[in-house]
Amino acid sequence: MDYNNYKKYITEKFSKHFTISHQYRLQNLTFDFAAIYNERNIRYFASKKIELDAIENNEFCFFTYIPNLLPQDFILLSTTLESSVTTLIQPTPEHMSTYITCIIITEKLENYELINQLQNYKYSKSFLFNLKGWAKIRFIIVDLVFDKIYSCKEGDRVKMIYNYT
């Protein structure tokens, strides 16, 4: 499968529940597109005029196409996302969780150093001892030529969503 077909497939799949933004800019990087999801649940007492509490969950999925992925590219993406956590997330008492997923679409990933670097990647940030929620970053690499999907440990739970076969 080529990149344009994969992009069409994944945007159709995500557009049902996510807001799609093309050419999403985050600090000094421009992602091909981003899928953003926000969920807010409210508990009421007796009527909708009396709110007990609310919980907010967010998910940001950033898609980028890098045909020849190198370890330097992965380091640049990870440092950019890690430094962007505080700008993407507004920690309030209602905030519970935010997942930031970076999906790198590539061709012929043969760099075993990069795969090892990816599998050992871990980032988590708590806000006010988890009272204002937490954030986690996960990485997924989709290899279009070898039909393989690689992920960090946190991304193992969701990597099959990005499967196109």
C-alpha positions in Angstrom: 0.0 0.0 0.0 1.3 3.5 -0.7 1.1 6.5 1.6 -1.8 8.3 -0.1 -4.1 5.2 0.1 -3.1 4.6 3.7 -3.8 8.3 4.5 -7.2 8.1 2.9 -8.0 4.8 4.8 -6.9 6.1 8.2 -8.6 9.5 7.9 -11.9 7.8 7.0 -11.5 5.5 10.0 -10.7 8.3 12.4 -13.2 10.9 11.1 -16.0 9.1 12.7 -15.0 10.0 16.3 -12.0 12.4 15.9 -11.6 15.9 14.5 -9.1 15.8 11.6 -6.7 18.7 11.1 -4.5 18.7 8.0 -1.0 20.2 8.2 -1.0 20.4 12.0 1.8 22.6 13.4 3.3 21.8 16.7 6.3 24.0 17.8 8.8 23.6 14.9 7.3 20.5 13.3 4.4 20.2 10.9 2.6 16.9 10.9 0.7 15.7 7.8 -2.5 15.5 9.8 -3.7 15.2 13.3 -6.8 13.5 14.8 -8.0 15.1 18.1 -10.6 13.6 20.4 -12.1 15.2 23.5 -14.5 13.5 25.9 -16.2 15.2 28.9 -18.5 13.2 31.2 -20.6 15.0 33.9 -22.4 13.5 36.8 -25.5 15.4 38.0 -27.6 15.3 41.2 -31.4 15.4 40.9 -31.4 17.8 37.9 -29.0 19.1 35.3 -28.6 22.3 37.3 -26.6 20.6 40.0 -23.3 19.2 38.8 -21.4 16.8 41.0 -18.3 16.5 39.0 -16.9 16.1 35.6 -14.1 14.1 34.0 -12.3 15.0 30.8 -10.2 12.6 28.6 -8.3 13.7 25.5 -6.4 12.0 22.8 -4.1 13.5 20.2 -2.9 11.4 17.3 -0.2 13.0 15.1 0.6 11.4 11.7 3.8 12.1 9.8 5.3 10.5 6.7 9.1 10.0 6.8 10.1 7.6 4.0 13.7 7.1 5.4 13.3 7.2 9.1 16.5 7.7 11.1 17.2 7.7 14.8 17.7 11.5 14.7 14.1 11.9 13.4 12.8 9.8 16.2 14.7 11.8 18.8 13.4 15.1 17.3 9.8 13.9 17.3 10.0 12.6 20.9 11.6 15.8 22.3 9.1 18.0 20.5 6.1 16.0 21.9 7.6 15.9 25.4 8.1 19.6 25.4 4.6 20.2 24.0 2.8 18.3 26.7 2.3 21.5 28.8 0.9 23.4 25.8 -1.5 20.7 24.6 -2.9 20.0 28.1 -4.6 22.4 30.4 -4.5 20.5 33.8 -7.7 21.3 35.6 -9.4 19.3 38.4 -11.7 17.9 35.7 -8.8 16.6 33.5 -8.2 12.9 34.0 -6.1 11.6 31.1 -4.5 12.6 27.8 -2.8 10.3 25.4 -0.5 11.7 22.8 0.2 9.2 20.0 2.7 9.9 17.2 2.2 7.6 14.2 5.2 7.6 11.9 4.6 6.2 8.4 7.7 5.0 6.7 9.0 2.6 4.0 11.5 -0.2 4.5 12.4 0.3 8.2 15.6 -1.7 8.5 17.4 0.2 11.3 17.4 -2.2 14.3 18.9 0.5 16.5 15.8 2.6 15.9 13.4 -0.3 16.6 15.2 -0.9 19.9 15.1 2.8 20.7 11.3 2.8 20.0 10.6 -0.3 22.1 12.4 1.2 25.1 10.7 4.6 24.9 8.5 5.6 27.8 7.1 9.0 28.8 4.5 9.7 31.4 3.7 13.0 33.3 1.4 13.5 36.2 -0.2 16.8 37.1 -0.3 17.6 40.9 0.2 14.0 42.0 -2.5 12.8 39.5 -5.1 15.0 41.1 -5.3 17.0 37.9 -4.7 14.0 35.7 -1.8 12.5 33.7 -0.4 12.3 30.2 1.3 9.6 28.3 3.1 9.6 25.0 3.2 6.6 22.7 4.9 6.0 19.4 3.8 3.7 16.5 5.7 3.1 13.3 3.9 1.8 10.3 6.1 0.2 7.7 4.2 0.3 4.4 6.6 -1.9 2.4 7.2 -4.8 4.9 3.6 -4.5 6.3 4.8 -4.3 9.9 3.8 -2.1 12.8 6.2 -1.4 15.6 5.4 0.4 18.8 6.6 1.3 22.3 5.3 -0.6 25.2 2.5 1.9 25.8 1.5 1.7 22.2 1.1 -2.1 22.1 -2.6 -1.8 23.2 -3.6 0.4 20.2 -1.2 -0.5 17.4 -3.7 -2.8 15.7 -6.0 0.2 15.1 -3.4 1.4 12.5 -3.3 -1.9 10.7 -4.4 -1.7 7.1 -4.3 -5.3 5.9 
